[in-house]
């Protein structure tokens, strides 16, 4: 980090607050993985015979664009609005 982010702070070990946030998000992500495949199968089953599987709000920003990319890569058919 070059210091341009005003909210950047370092802990006593020199680890930035953004790294701590990322670690928490990764831990949360790992905690939901066991139920993810079940949810995916349910979405695919519910979408059978329909034009779309999921609804996605697409702003054009990085987050929603990546969500769209991942949904399509997973074989889902999103309706974007």
C-alpha positions in Angstrom: 0.0 0.0 0.0 1.4 3.4 -0.9 -0.5 5.4 1.7 -3.0 7.0 -0.7 -5.9 5.3 1.1 -6.6 7.7 4.0 -8.3 4.9 6.1 -5.2 2.6 5.9 -3.9 1.6 9.3 -1.3 -0.9 10.4 -1.4 -3.1 13.4 1.6 -3.9 15.7 2.8 -6.5 13.2 2.6 -4.2 10.2 -0.5 -5.9 8.8 -3.0 -3.4 7.3 -6.7 -3.1 8.2 -7.7 -4.1 4.7 -5.9 -7.4 5.1 -7.7 -8.1 8.3 -11.1 -7.4 6.6 -10.1 -9.7 3.7 -9.2 -12.5 6.1 -12.6 -12.2 7.9 -14.4 -12.3 4.5 -12.4 -15.3 3.5 -13.3 -17.1 6.7 -17.0 -16.3 6.2 -16.8 -17.5 2.6 -15.2 -20.8 3.8 -18.0 -21.2 6.4 -20.8 -21.1 3.8 -19.2 -23.5 1.3 -20.8 -26.7 2.7 -24.3 -25.4 2.0 -23.4 -23.8 -1.3 -23.6 -26.9 -3.5 -27.0 -27.7 -2.1 -28.2 -24.1 -2.8 -26.7 -24.3 -6.4 -28.5 -27.5 -7.1 -31.8 -26.1 -5.8 -31.4 -23.0 -8.0 -30.7 -25.1 -11.0 -33.7 -27.4 -10.2 -36.1 -24.5 -9.7 -34.9 -22.9 -12.9 -35.6 -25.9 -15.0 -38.0 -25.0 -17.9 -37.7 -21.3 -17.2 -35.8 -18.7 -19.2 -33.7 -17.5 -16.2 -32.4 -19.1 -13.0 -31.5 -16.0 -11.0 -32.1 -12.2 -10.8 -29.1 -9.9 -10.6 -29.0 -6.2 -10.1 -26.2 -5.0 -12.4 -24.7 -1.6 -11.8 -21.8 -2.0 -14.1 -19.3 -1.7 -11.2 -16.7 -4.3 -10.4 -18.7 -6.2 -7.8 -21.9 -6.7 -9.8 -19.9 -7.4 -13.0 -17.9 -10.1 -11.3 -21.1 -11.5 -9.9 -22.5 -11.7 -13.4 -19.3 -13.3 -14.7 -19.3 -16.0 -11.9 -23.0 -16.8 -12.4 -22.5 -17.4 -16.1 -19.3 -19.4 -15.5 -21.3 -21.6 -13.1 -23.8 -22.3 -15.8 -26.6 -20.1 -14.4 -28.8 -18.0 -16.5 -29.2 -14.6 -14.8 -31.8 -11.9 -15.7 -30.0 -8.6 -15.1 -31.7 -5.4 -14.3 
